[in-house]
Amino acid sequence: MTSTPTSNEIFIRGITRDGRTFRPSDWAERLAGVMAQFRPGGAKGPGGHISYSPWCVPTTLDGVKAVVVHRALKDHEPMAWDFVMGFAADNELQVIEACLIPDRP
């Protein structure tokens, strides 16, 4: 039996399963930078890869570095999804299924 995802995002937190803070301290920005080319419509024009993809965004959750990965990445770029999820598994990072709620203006 397979379960249906209940959210559009996966959070990869910079805390390992045994509670250690993941290093280097800029890991989230590095991972999101590698994933910058994977975006709706692809990276377009010169410098199109310079901004983060909306499908893989670095952030901070409760003072801990994290990356928000949108499930659309899996549909559009399955190998990129596998890379990100493999990174989390290989480094024993916490993976949380959740929904990102924007801050109030």
Residue frames as a rotation matrix with the C-alpha (Angstrom) as fourth column:
MET 1
0.583 0.812 0.000 0.00
0.812 -0.583 0.000 0.00
0.000 0.000 -1.000 0.00
THR 2
-0.547 -0.754 0.365 1.39
0.746 -0.636 -0.197 3.42
0.381 0.165 0.910 -0.93
SER 3
0.049 0.538 -0.841 0.53
0.777 -0.550 -0.307 6.63
-0.628 -0.638 -0.445 0.80
THR 4
0.387 0.158 0.908 -0.44
0.758 -0.615 -0.216 9.83
0.525 0.772 -0.358 -0.95
PRO 5
-0.716 -0.686 -0.129 1.64
0.650 -0.586 -0.484 12.88
0.256 -0.430 0.866 -0.04
THR 6
0.305 0.867 -0.395 -0.31
0.949 -0.313 0.046 15.39
-0.084 -0.389 -0.918 2.00
SER 7
0.500 -0.194 -0.844 1.87
0.076 -0.961 0.266 18.42
-0.863 -0.197 -0.466 1.29
ASN 8
0.985 -0.127 0.114 3.61
0.094 -0.151 -0.984 20.03
0.142 0.980 -0.137 -1.65
GLU 9
0.376 -0.894 0.246 6.94
-0.697 -0.447 -0.560 20.49
0.610 0.039 -0.791 0.10
ILE 10
0.688 -0.387 -0.614 9.62
0.619 0.754 0.220 18.44
0.378 -0.532 0.758 1.74
PHE 11
0.765 -0.497 0.409 11.92
-0.604 -0.775 0.186 20.11
0.225 -0.389 -0.893 4.27
ILE 12
0.452 -0.734 -0.507 15.48
0.583 0.673 -0.455 18.85
0.676 -0.090 0.732 4.58
ARG 13
0.958 -0.071 0.277 16.80
-0.253 -0.660 0.707 20.07
0.133 -0.748 -0.650 7.96
GLY 14
0.218 -0.974 -0.064 20.47
-0.386 -0.026 -0.922 20.48
0.896 0.226 -0.382 8.73
ILE 15
0.004 -0.171 0.985 20.25
-0.967 0.251 0.048 18.19
-0.256 -0.953 -0.164 11.75
THR 16
-0.610 -0.281 -0.741 21.38
-0.522 0.846 0.109 14.58
0.596 0.454 -0.662 11.45
ARG 17
0.307 0.780 -0.545 19.33
-0.088 0.594 0.800 11.68
0.948 -0.197 0.251 12.79
ASP 18
0.069 -0.334 -0.940 21.60
0.888 0.450 -0.094 11.57
0.454 -0.828 0.328 15.84
GLY 19
0.751 0.463 -0.470 21.04
0.643 -0.673 0.365 15.29
-0.148 -0.577 -0.803 16.56
ARG 20
-0.243 -0.907 -0.343 24.27
0.665 -0.414 0.622 16.82
-0.706 -0.077 0.704 15.24
THR 21
0.564 0.310 -0.765 24.30
-0.250 -0.819 -0.516 20.07
-0.787 0.482 -0.385 13.24
PHE 22
0.622 -0.290 0.727 25.26
0.732 0.544 -0.410 19.32
-0.277 0.788 0.550 9.64
ARG 23
0.238 -0.659 -0.714 28.40
-0.214 -0.752 0.623 21.00
-0.947 0.005 -0.320 8.30
PRO 24
-0.813 -0.582 0.010 29.53
0.562 -0.788 -0.252 23.01
0.154 -0.199 0.968 6.41
SER 25
-0.513 0.621 -0.592 27.36
0.354 -0.476 -0.805 25.86
-0.782 -0.623 0.024 7.64
ASP 26
-0.335 0.382 -0.861 26.46
-0.740 -0.673 -0.011 26.91
-0.584 0.633 0.508 4.06
TRP 27
-0.858 -0.046 0.511 25.33
0.161 0.922 0.353 23.44
-0.487 0.385 -0.784 2.95
ALA 28
0.081 0.988 0.132 21.74
0.576 0.062 -0.815 24.60
-0.813 0.142 -0.564 2.21
GLU 29
0.480 0.032 -0.876 22.88
-0.476 -0.830 -0.291 27.40
-0.737 0.557 -0.384 -0.08
ARG 30
-0.606 -0.771 -0.198 25.30
-0.637 0.321 0.701 25.06
-0.477 0.551 -0.685 -1.84
LEU 31
-0.651 0.426 0.628 22.64
0.470 0.876 -0.107 22.41
-0.595 0.226 -0.771 -2.42
ALA 32
0.451 0.867 -0.211 20.12
0.389 -0.404 -0.828 24.97
-0.803 0.291 -0.520 -3.68
GLY 33
0.129 -0.501 -0.856 22.83
-0.687 -0.667 0.287 26.45
-0.715 0.551 -0.430 -5.92
VAL 34
-0.867 -0.421 0.266 23.47
-0.159 0.741 0.652 23.09
-0.472 0.523 -0.710 -7.55
MET 35
-0.394 0.815 0.426 19.72
0.783 0.540 -0.309 22.75
-0.481 0.212 -0.851 -8.12
ALA 36
-0.300 0.266 -0.916 19.29
-0.105 -0.964 -0.245 26.30
-0.948 0.022 0.317 -9.52
GLN 37
-0.871 -0.098 -0.481 19.11
-0.475 -0.086 0.876 25.11
-0.127 0.991 0.029 -13.12
PHE 38
-0.755 0.645 -0.120 16.06
0.582 0.742 0.333 22.95
0.304 0.182 -0.935 -12.39
ARG 39
-0.703 0.537 -0.467 13.07
-0.080 -0.711 -0.699 25.26
-0.707 -0.454 0.542 -12.62
PRO 40
0.327 0.875 0.358 9.76
0.450 0.189 -0.873 25.61
-0.831 0.446 -0.332 -14.45
GLY 41
0.990 0.101 -0.094 10.66
-0.040 -0.445 -0.895 26.18
-0.132 0.890 -0.436 -18.09
GLY 42
0.427 -0.902 0.061 14.37
0.895 0.412 -0.171 25.57
0.129 0.127 0.983 -17.42
ALA 43
0.015 -0.532 -0.846 17.10
0.448 -0.753 0.481 28.18
-0.894 -0.387 0.228 -16.91
LYS 44
0.646 0.333 0.686 16.52
0.761 -0.221 -0.610 30.78
-0.052 0.917 -0.397 -19.62
GLY 45
0.820 -0.295 0.490 19.04
0.024 -0.839 -0.544 33.16
0.572 0.457 -0.681 -21.09
PRO 46
-0.213 -0.977 -0.026 22.39
0.229 -0.024 -0.973 34.29
0.950 -0.214 0.229 -19.77
GLY 47
-0.847 -0.221 0.484 22.50
-0.383 -0.379 -0.843 34.24
0.369 -0.899 0.236 -15.99
GLY 48
0.112 0.987 -0.112 19.23
-0.639 0.158 0.753 32.28
0.761 -0.013 0.649 -15.77
HIS 49
0.296 -0.085 -0.951 20.89
0.443 0.895 0.058 29.90
0.846 -0.438 0.303 -13.33
ILE 50
-0.620 -0.679 0.394 22.00
0.025 -0.519 -0.855 32.62
0.784 -0.520 0.339 -10.89
SER 51
-0.254 0.584 0.771 18.84
-0.939 -0.341 -0.051 32.70
0.233 -0.737 0.634 -8.79
TYR 52
-0.822 0.002 0.569 17.54
-0.281 0.868 -0.410 29.75
-0.494 -0.497 -0.713 -6.79
SER 53
-0.745 0.620 -0.245 14.94
0.064 0.432 0.900 27.47
0.664 0.655 -0.362 -8.32
PRO 54
-0.191 0.747 0.636 11.46
-0.921 -0.360 0.147 27.83
0.339 -0.558 0.757 -6.82
TRP 55
0.654 0.424 -0.626 11.59
-0.291 0.906 0.308 24.04
0.698 -0.019 0.716 -6.47
CYS 56
0.382 -0.614 -0.691 14.63
0.836 0.548 -0.024 24.04
0.394 -0.569 0.722 -4.14
VAL 57
0.406 -0.076 0.911 15.04
-0.107 -0.994 -0.035 26.99
0.908 -0.083 -0.411 -1.78
PRO 58
-0.512 -0.605 -0.610 17.39
0.598 0.258 -0.759 27.42
0.617 -0.753 0.230 1.19
THR 59
0.366 0.628 0.687 15.85
-0.234 -0.652 0.721 28.74
0.901 -0.425 -0.091 4.39
THR 60
-0.852 -0.515 0.097 16.17
-0.215 0.174 -0.961 28.63
0.478 -0.839 -0.259 8.16
LEU 61
0.279 0.934 -0.226 13.69
-0.101 0.262 0.960 26.77
0.955 -0.245 0.167 10.38
ASP 62
0.986 0.142 -0.083 13.86
0.074 0.069 0.995 27.36
0.147 -0.987 0.058 14.12
GLY 63
0.587 -0.809 0.011 17.44
-0.692 -0.494 0.526 28.59
-0.420 -0.317 -0.850 13.74
VAL 64
-0.065 -0.573 0.817 18.52
0.099 0.811 0.576 25.54
-0.993 0.118 0.004 11.70
LYS 65
-0.562 -0.199 -0.803 19.57
-0.744 -0.302 0.596 25.65
-0.361 0.932 0.021 8.05
ALA 66
-0.096 0.596 0.798 17.14
0.215 0.795 -0.568 23.82
-0.972 0.117 -0.205 5.78
VAL 67
-0.946 -0.041 -0.322 16.13
-0.304 -0.240 0.922 23.40
-0.115 0.970 0.215 2.15
VAL 68
0.006 0.988 0.156 12.52
-0.342 0.149 -0.928 23.43
-0.940 -0.047 0.339 1.00
VAL 69
-0.957 -0.290 -0.025 12.05
-0.145 0.403 0.904 21.05
-0.252 0.868 -0.427 -1.93
HIS 70
-0.110 0.963 -0.245 8.80
-0.856 -0.217 -0.470 21.29
-0.505 0.158 0.848 -3.90
ARG 71
-0.038 0.180 0.983 7.25
0.073 0.982 -0.177 18.04
-0.997 0.065 -0.050 -5.11
ALA 72
0.876 0.350 -0.331 6.93
-0.264 -0.225 -0.938 19.51
-0.403 0.909 -0.105 -8.63
LEU 73
-0.017 -0.962 -0.272 10.66
-0.967 -0.054 0.248 18.83
-0.253 0.267 -0.930 -8.98
LYS 74
-0.456 -0.138 0.879 9.93
-0.191 0.980 0.055 15.09
-0.869 -0.143 -0.473 -8.85
ASP 75
0.502 0.760 0.413 7.43
0.317 0.282 -0.906 15.33
-0.805 0.585 -0.099 -11.71
HIS 76
0.942 -0.082 -0.324 9.55
-0.307 -0.598 -0.741 17.56
-0.133 0.797 -0.589 -13.95
GLU 77
0.159 -0.960 -0.230 13.09
-0.735 0.040 -0.677 16.36
0.659 0.276 -0.699 -13.13
PRO 78
0.938 0.326 -0.121 13.01
-0.175 0.742 0.647 12.92
0.300 -0.585 0.753 -11.46
MET 79
0.312 -0.893 -0.324 16.81
0.699 0.447 -0.559 12.57
0.644 -0.052 0.764 -11.47
ALA 80
-0.418 -0.406 0.813 17.20
-0.178 -0.841 -0.511 15.94
0.891 -0.358 0.279 -9.73
TRP 81
0.510 0.678 0.529 14.63
-0.725 0.009 0.689 14.85
0.463 -0.735 0.496 -7.13
ASP 82
0.872 -0.214 -0.440 16.53
0.313 0.936 0.164 11.60
0.376 -0.281 0.883 -6.59
PHE 83
-0.126 -0.973 0.192 19.78
0.446 -0.229 -0.865 13.57
0.886 -0.023 0.463 -6.20
VAL 84
-0.244 0.088 0.966 18.33
-0.625 -0.775 -0.087 15.85
0.741 -0.625 0.244 -3.50
MET 85
0.747 0.591 0.305 16.65
-0.618 0.449 0.645 13.03
0.244 -0.670 0.701 -1.62
GLY 86
0.659 -0.608 -0.443 19.80
0.488 0.794 -0.362 10.91
0.572 0.023 0.820 -1.95
PHE 87
-0.303 -0.743 0.596 21.85
-0.030 -0.618 -0.786 13.80
0.953 -0.256 0.165 -0.51
ALA 88
0.149 0.453 0.879 19.53
-0.892 -0.323 0.317 13.90
0.428 -0.831 0.356 2.52
ALA 89
0.961 0.258 -0.100 19.66
-0.205 0.906 0.371 10.13
0.186 -0.336 0.923 2.99
ASP 90
0.394 -0.890 -0.228 23.44
0.474 0.409 -0.780 9.83
0.788 0.199 0.583 2.49
ASN 91
-0.554 -0.621 0.555 24.05
-0.084 -0.622 -0.779 12.55
0.828 -0.478 0.292 5.09
GLU 92
-0.450 0.456 -0.768 21.37
0.819 0.553 -0.153 11.22
0.355 -0.698 -0.622 7.45
LEU 93
-0.971 0.144 0.189 19.54
-0.182 -0.963 -0.199 14.56
0.153 -0.228 0.962 7.46
GLN 94
-0.521 0.854 0.013 16.04
0.307 0.201 -0.930 14.96
-0.797 -0.481 -0.367 8.82
VAL 95
-0.927 0.353 0.127 13.39
0.044 -0.234 0.971 14.98
0.373 0.906 0.201 6.09
ILE 96
-0.640 0.734 -0.229 10.03
0.238 -0.095 -0.967 16.44
-0.731 -0.673 -0.114 7.05
GLU 97
-0.543 0.595 0.593 6.87
0.720 -0.033 0.693 16.49
0.432 0.803 -0.411 4.98
ALA 98
-0.305 0.401 -0.864 5.25
0.628 -0.597 -0.499 19.86
-0.716 -0.695 -0.070 5.57
CYS 99
0.378 0.471 0.797 3.67
0.879 -0.454 -0.149 22.89
0.292 0.756 -0.585 3.96
LEU 100
-0.723 -0.675 -0.145 5.46
0.691 -0.705 -0.161 26.23
0.007 -0.217 0.976 3.78
ILE 101
0.496 0.865 -0.071 3.25
0.868 -0.495 0.039 29.06
-0.001 -0.081 -0.997 5.00
PRO 102
-0.164 -0.612 0.774 4.46
0.583 -0.693 -0.424 32.51
0.796 0.381 0.470 3.94
ASP 103
-0.693 -0.133 -0.709 5.06
0.677 -0.459 -0.576 35.18
-0.249 -0.878 0.408 6.56
ARG 104
0.492 0.868 -0.064 2.38
0.828 -0.489 -0.273 37.83
-0.269 0.081 -0.960 6.96
PRO 105
0.062 -0.459 0.886 3.17
0.666 -0.643 -0.379 41.14
0.744 0.614 0.265 5.22
